[in-house]
Amino acid sequence: MRIAVVGSTGVLGGQVVPRLIEHGHDVCPLVRRDQHLRRFERLGLRAMRADILDAASLERAIRGCDAALHLATAIRLPGPTSDWALNDRIRREGTANLVAACRSVGALRYVQQSIAHLVADGGNSVLDETAPLRPTTFTASAADMESIVANSGLDWIILRGGLFYGPGTDRDECWRQLARTGELRLPGDGSDYISLVHVTDMADAITLAATATSSRLTLSIVDDEPVTYATLFRYIASIEDAPDPRPGGPSSIPSFCVNNARAREFLGWSPRISTYRAGFA
């Protein structure tokens, strides 16, 4: 297949592009800067200049493609960012532009990166993709994005990733550094749950979704074991030979536990880094 990748230079896109190449696909990275054009040329790829917020450039860039992957974000991790407005535009306006471009050029397969904590309920019940969405101020644009995709008429798959960690995310290194300096704090009392996913496992899922026989599915891409912040941060502290983290830190995401059963069933995917223990060790 010829596959257009929007967000090809990001943390996730940088993992997805080489996987698609290894699977024999003709990969068309969409980029905004000359330096990225040259970078992909050195890899033997013909990148196309386009901006997800420029509808005309998208249509030109993906002409001749069979599929499009929307992996673009504008979030600096971890911690607060001034880019929420841009990220909201990418989710809403950018998604509408890419969907329209796909319909125009006949690229029917569409894969959308989304977020698993859209269903976060603040509790410890294990949820799946049928759980009602509970968008917050910061995640409402992701719910809108999913609605645009679901009503696109395309052959779509939405992949809701857990909280990313791993190469390029900065999240795990930030937590490790805070542990080493004694500054790692539990959000609240540490009893809230999170569902993690290693960025390499998310990339595997995106690669499978590009050619999956199933379609019009929303799937949660998370590891096998939701974990409380207390358990996770104490584990990180132990492997860094640091003191146990104290409670009282800020909490930015409501507690959420999500399972990956549907991704296993419909995508044939399973996490190679199945728990935080393997990922952080």
C-alpha positions as CSV (number, residue, x, y, z in Angstrom):
1,M,0.0,0.0,0.0
2,R,1.0,3.6,-0.4
3,I,0.5,5.1,3.0
4,A,0.5,8.8,3.9
5,V,1.7,9.6,7.4
6,V,0.7,12.9,9.0
7,G,2.9,13.4,12.1
8,S,5.7,11.4,10.6
9,T,8.4,13.4,12.5
10,G,6.8,13.1,15.9
11,V,7.5,10.6,18.7
12,L,5.0,8.1,17.5
13,G,5.5,8.8,13.8
14,G,9.2,8.2,14.1
15,Q,8.4,4.7,15.4
16,V,5.7,4.0,12.8
17,V,7.5,5.0,9.6
18,P,10.3,2.4,9.8
19,R,7.8,-0.3,10.7
20,L,5.7,0.4,7.6
21,I,8.9,0.3,5.5
22,E,9.8,-3.1,7.0
23,H,6.3,-4.4,6.1
24,G,6.9,-3.5,2.5
25,H,4.7,-0.4,2.2
26,D,5.4,2.7,0.1
27,V,5.5,5.3,2.8
28,C,4.7,9.0,2.1
29,P,5.7,11.1,5.1
30,L,4.0,14.5,5.2
31,V,6.3,17.2,6.5
32,R,6.4,21.0,6.8
33,R,10.1,21.7,6.8
34,D,12.9,21.3,4.3
35,Q,15.1,19.6,6.8
36,H,12.6,16.8,7.2
37,L,12.2,16.4,3.5
38,R,16.0,15.9,3.3
39,R,16.0,13.5,6.2
40,F,13.4,11.2,4.6
41,E,15.2,11.5,1.3
42,R,18.3,10.0,3.0
43,L,16.1,7.1,4.0
44,G,15.0,6.6,0.4
45,L,11.5,8.0,0.9
46,R,9.8,10.7,-1.1
47,A,8.2,12.9,1.5
48,M,5.6,15.5,0.6
49,R,5.3,19.0,1.9
50,A,1.9,19.6,3.6
51,D,0.3,21.0,6.7
52,I,-2.7,19.4,8.3
53,L,-4.2,22.8,8.8
54,D,-3.9,23.6,5.1
55,A,-6.6,21.6,3.3
56,A,-5.3,22.2,-0.2
57,S,-1.8,21.1,0.7
58,L,-3.1,17.8,2.2
59,E,-5.1,16.9,-0.9
60,R,-2.1,17.4,-3.2
61,A,0.2,15.5,-0.9
62,I,-1.9,12.3,-0.4
63,R,-3.0,12.0,-4.0
64,G,-2.3,8.4,-5.1
65,C,-2.3,7.1,-1.5
66,D,-4.4,4.1,-0.4
67,A,-4.4,5.1,3.3
68,A,-3.7,7.9,5.7
69,L,-2.5,7.8,9.3
70,H,-3.3,10.8,11.5
71,L,-0.5,10.8,14.2
72,A,-0.1,14.6,14.5
73,T,-0.2,16.3,17.9
74,A,1.2,19.5,19.4
75,I,1.8,18.5,23.0
76,R,5.1,18.8,24.9
77,L,5.4,16.0,27.4
78,P,5.4,15.8,30.4
79,G,3.8,18.7,32.2
80,P,1.8,21.7,31.3
81,T,2.1,23.2,27.8
82,S,1.1,26.4,26.0
83,D,0.2,24.4,22.9
84,W,-3.3,23.2,23.9
85,A,-5.0,25.6,21.4
86,L,-2.9,24.3,18.5
87,N,-3.4,20.7,19.6
88,D,-7.2,21.4,19.6
89,R,-7.0,22.8,16.1
90,I,-5.1,19.7,14.9
91,R,-7.7,17.5,16.4
92,R,-10.7,19.3,15.1
93,E,-9.8,21.4,12.0
94,G,-6.9,19.1,11.0
95,T,-8.9,15.9,11.2
96,A,-11.7,17.4,9.2
97,N,-9.2,18.5,6.5
98,L,-7.5,15.1,6.3
99,V,-10.9,13.2,6.2
100,A,-12.0,15.5,3.3
101,A,-8.7,15.0,1.5
102,C,-9.0,11.2,1.8
103,R,-12.5,11.2,0.4
104,S,-11.5,13.5,-2.4
105,V,-8.5,11.3,-3.6
106,G,-10.0,7.9,-2.7
107,A,-7.8,7.0,0.2
108,L,-10.3,4.9,2.0
109,R,-8.3,3.5,5.0
110,Y,-7.9,6.0,7.7
111,V,-6.2,5.4,11.1
112,Q,-6.6,7.9,13.9
113,Q,-4.5,8.2,17.0
114,S,-6.6,9.1,20.1
115,I,-6.4,8.8,23.9
116,A,-7.6,6.1,26.2
117,H,-8.5,8.4,29.0
118,L,-11.4,9.8,27.1
119,V,-13.4,7.3,29.2
120,A,-11.7,8.1,32.5
121,D,-14.3,7.8,35.3
122,G,-12.2,8.6,38.3
123,G,-12.6,5.1,39.7
124,N,-10.9,1.7,39.6
125,S,-13.5,-0.2,37.4
126,V,-11.9,-1.7,34.3
127,L,-13.4,-0.1,31.2
128,D,-13.5,-0.9,27.6
129,E,-14.4,1.0,24.4
130,T,-18.1,0.8,25.0
131,A,-17.8,3.0,28.2
132,P,-19.3,6.5,27.8
133,L,-16.9,9.3,26.9
134,R,-16.2,11.7,29.7
135,P,-14.3,14.6,28.0
136,T,-12.7,17.3,30.1
137,T,-11.7,20.8,29.1
138,F,-8.4,19.3,27.8
139,T,-9.8,16.2,26.1
140,A,-13.1,17.6,24.5
141,S,-11.3,18.1,21.2
142,A,-10.3,14.4,21.1
143,A,-14.0,13.5,21.5
144,D,-14.8,15.9,18.6
145,M,-12.0,14.4,16.6
146,E,-13.3,10.8,17.0
147,S,-16.8,12.0,16.0
148,I,-15.5,13.5,12.8
149,V,-13.7,10.2,11.9
150,A,-16.6,8.0,12.9
151,N,-19.0,10.0,10.6
152,S,-16.5,10.3,7.7
153,G,-17.7,7.4,5.6
154,L,-14.2,6.1,5.3
155,D,-12.8,2.7,6.3
156,W,-11.5,4.0,9.7
157,I,-9.9,2.6,12.8
158,I,-9.5,4.8,15.9
159,L,-6.7,3.7,18.3
160,R,-6.9,5.1,21.8
161,G,-3.5,5.0,23.3
162,G,-2.8,4.8,27.0
163,L,-0.4,7.2,28.7
164,F,2.8,7.1,26.5
165,Y,6.2,6.3,27.8
166,G,9.4,5.2,26.2
167,P,11.9,6.6,23.7
168,G,11.3,10.3,22.8
169,T,8.3,10.8,25.2
170,D,10.5,12.2,28.0
171,R,7.9,11.0,30.5
172,D,9.8,8.1,32.0
173,E,13.1,10.0,32.1
174,C,11.3,12.9,33.8
175,W,9.9,10.5,36.5
176,R,13.3,8.9,37.0
177,Q,15.0,12.2,37.4
178,L,12.5,13.4,39.9
179,A,12.9,10.2,41.8
180,R,16.7,10.6,41.9
181,T,16.4,14.1,43.3
182,G,13.7,13.2,45.8
183,E,11.1,15.4,44.0
184,L,8.8,12.7,42.7
185,R,5.3,13.2,44.2
186,L,2.3,11.0,44.1
187,P,-0.8,12.7,42.6
188,G,-3.1,13.1,45.6
189,D,-2.6,10.0,47.8
190,G,-1.4,7.9,44.9
191,S,-4.5,5.7,44.7
192,D,-5.6,6.8,41.2
193,Y,-5.1,4.4,38.4
194,I,-3.5,4.9,34.9
195,S,-3.3,2.7,31.9
196,L,0.1,3.0,30.2
197,V,1.4,1.9,26.8
198,H,5.0,1.9,25.6
199,V,5.4,4.0,22.5
200,T,6.8,1.1,20.6
201,D,3.7,-1.0,21.3
202,M,1.5,1.8,20.1
203,A,3.6,2.0,16.9
204,D,3.0,-1.8,16.4
205,A,-0.7,-1.3,16.7
206,I,-0.8,1.6,14.2
207,T,1.2,-0.5,11.7
208,L,-1.3,-3.4,12.0
209,A,-4.3,-1.1,11.8
210,A,-3.1,0.3,8.4
211,T,-3.9,-3.0,6.7
212,A,-6.3,-4.7,9.2
213,T,-9.2,-6.6,7.6
214,S,-11.6,-5.2,10.3
215,S,-12.6,-1.6,10.1
216,R,-14.9,1.1,11.7
217,L,-13.6,0.1,15.1
218,T,-12.4,2.0,18.2
219,L,-9.7,0.1,20.0
220,S,-7.8,0.7,23.3
221,I,-4.1,0.3,23.0
222,V,-2.8,-0.1,26.5
223,D,-0.6,-2.6,28.4
224,D,-1.9,-5.6,30.3
225,E,-1.9,-4.1,33.8
226,P,-3.5,-0.8,34.9
227,V,-1.4,0.5,37.9
228,T,-1.9,3.0,40.7
229,Y,0.5,6.0,40.8
230,A,1.6,4.7,44.3
231,T,2.7,1.3,42.9
232,L,4.3,2.8,39.8
233,F,6.2,5.6,41.4
234,R,7.4,3.4,44.3
235,Y,8.7,1.0,41.7
236,I,10.5,3.8,39.8
237,A,12.0,5.0,43.1
238,S,13.2,1.5,44.0
239,I,15.0,1.0,40.7
240,E,16.6,4.4,41.0
241,D,17.6,3.7,44.6
242,A,15.6,6.7,45.7
243,P,13.3,7.3,48.7
244,D,9.6,6.4,48.4
245,P,7.7,9.3,46.8
246,R,5.5,11.4,49.1
247,P,1.8,12.2,48.5
248,G,0.4,15.6,47.6
249,G,1.5,16.1,44.0
250,P,-0.8,17.5,41.3
251,S,-3.3,15.3,39.5
252,S,-4.1,16.2,35.9
253,I,-5.9,13.0,34.6
254,P,-8.8,11.3,36.3
255,S,-8.2,7.8,37.5
256,F,-8.8,5.3,34.6
257,C,-8.3,1.6,34.0
258,V,-8.7,0.3,30.4
259,N,-8.3,-3.2,29.0
260,N,-7.0,-4.2,25.6
261,A,-9.2,-7.2,24.9
262,R,-10.7,-5.8,21.7
263,A,-7.4,-4.8,20.2
264,R,-6.2,-8.4,20.8
265,E,-9.3,-9.8,19.1
266,F,-9.8,-7.5,16.2
267,L,-6.2,-6.3,15.5
268,G,-4.2,-9.4,16.5
269,W,-2.1,-7.0,18.6
270,S,-0.6,-7.6,22.0
271,P,1.9,-5.5,23.9
272,R,5.5,-6.7,23.8
273,I,6.2,-4.6,26.9
274,S,3.2,-5.9,28.8
275,T,3.6,-4.1,32.1
276,Y,5.3,-1.1,33.7
277,R,7.7,-3.5,35.4
278,A,9.3,-4.5,32.1
279,G,9.1,-1.1,30.6
280,F,10.9,0.8,33.4
281,A,13.4,-2.0,34.3
